[in-house]
Amino acid sequence: MSRNSKLISENLREEIARELGVYDQVKKDGGSWANVSSKDCGNIVTKAIEIANRAVEK
């Protein structure tokens, strides 16, 4: 898998970031995720996994 391929869609990542209160930082930085902490990125991934698991269970 190439480094540039997306494992999570941009829309889902933004939706989760909004839910977790992180997206304001991304907007402030002109769409860059560079200043989002590793902890917050991990929380986004965790939430995405929870969503995927719920979808599989249905």
Order of alpha helices (4+ residues) and beta strands (2+ residues): alpha-alpha-alpha
